[in-house]
Amino acid sequence: MYARYHDKGLELLGVNVVWDNDAGARLFVDDYRLPFPVGRDSSGAIGGAYRVDATPVSAFIDKQGILVERHEGEFEGDTEAEFSRRIEKLLAQ
């Protein structure tokens, strides 16, 4: 997804929340070779801003920086086509 939409304006950011194990998160990033930046929210400010009290949480933010969709948990049952639809809708704004 990142490779398909990045040139069209998609940005993905991974955030390691304050209660997650930093070493484990780095290992996850390395193991899965994530192509987007992943940082640590050591103060909890990002988690607080997006009401993250469990992981994973996905936040879809538009070009103006407004949260338009927030999803807790994995995207069970969502197909790649559905995920693409969400991305294309945001990029079209």
C-alpha positions in Angstrom: 0.0 0.0 0.0 2.7 2.5 1.0 4.6 1.9 -2.3 1.4 2.2 -4.4 0.2 5.4 -2.8 3.2 7.3 -1.5 3.9 9.1 -4.8 0.2 10.2 -4.8 0.6 11.9 -1.4 0.1 9.1 1.2 2.2 9.3 4.3 2.4 6.5 6.8 3.9 6.9 10.3 4.3 4.2 12.9 4.2 5.2 16.5 5.6 3.0 19.3 3.5 4.0 22.3 4.9 4.7 25.7 4.0 1.3 27.2 5.3 -0.8 24.4 8.7 -2.3 24.6 11.1 -0.2 22.5 13.5 -3.1 21.6 10.5 -5.3 20.6 9.1 -2.5 18.4 12.5 -2.0 16.7 12.7 -5.7 16.1 9.2 -5.7 14.6 10.2 -2.8 12.2 13.3 -4.7 11.2 11.6 -8.1 10.8 8.8 -6.6 8.6 11.1 -4.1 6.8 8.6 -1.3 7.2 9.2 1.2 4.5 7.8 4.2 6.5 9.2 6.0 9.5 8.5 4.6 13.0 9.1 6.7 16.1 8.6 6.4 19.8 6.0 8.4 21.7 8.0 8.5 24.9 5.9 11.3 26.5 2.5 9.9 25.6 1.6 13.1 23.8 0.7 11.4 20.5 -1.3 8.7 22.2 -3.2 11.3 24.2 -4.0 13.4 21.1 -5.4 10.4 19.3 -7.0 8.7 22.3 -4.7 5.6 22.1 -5.3 3.5 25.2 -4.8 0.1 23.4 -2.9 -1.0 20.4 -3.1 -1.2 17.5 -4.9 2.0 16.6 -5.1 3.3 13.0 -5.8 7.0 12.4 -6.7 8.3 9.0 -5.8 12.0 8.9 -6.7 14.2 5.9 -4.4 16.7 4.2 -5.5 19.4 6.6 -4.4 17.3 9.6 -8.0 16.5 10.7 -8.7 13.0 12.0 -11.4 11.6 9.7 -11.4 8.0 10.9 -10.0 6.1 13.9 -10.0 2.3 14.1 -9.0 0.2 17.2 -7.7 -3.2 16.6 -6.7 -5.1 13.5 -8.6 -4.7 10.3 -10.1 -8.2 10.4 -12.1 -9.0 7.4 -11.2 -5.8 5.6 -9.9 -6.5 2.2 -7.1 -4.7 0.4 -9.7 -3.2 -1.8 -11.5 -1.7 1.2 -8.3 -0.3 2.6 -7.5 1.2 -0.9 -10.9 2.8 -1.0 -10.2 4.6 2.3 -6.9 5.8 1.1 -8.2 7.0 -2.3 -11.0 8.8 -0.6 -8.5 10.8 1.5 -6.2 11.5 -1.3 -9.0 12.8 -3.5 -9.9 15.5 -0.9 
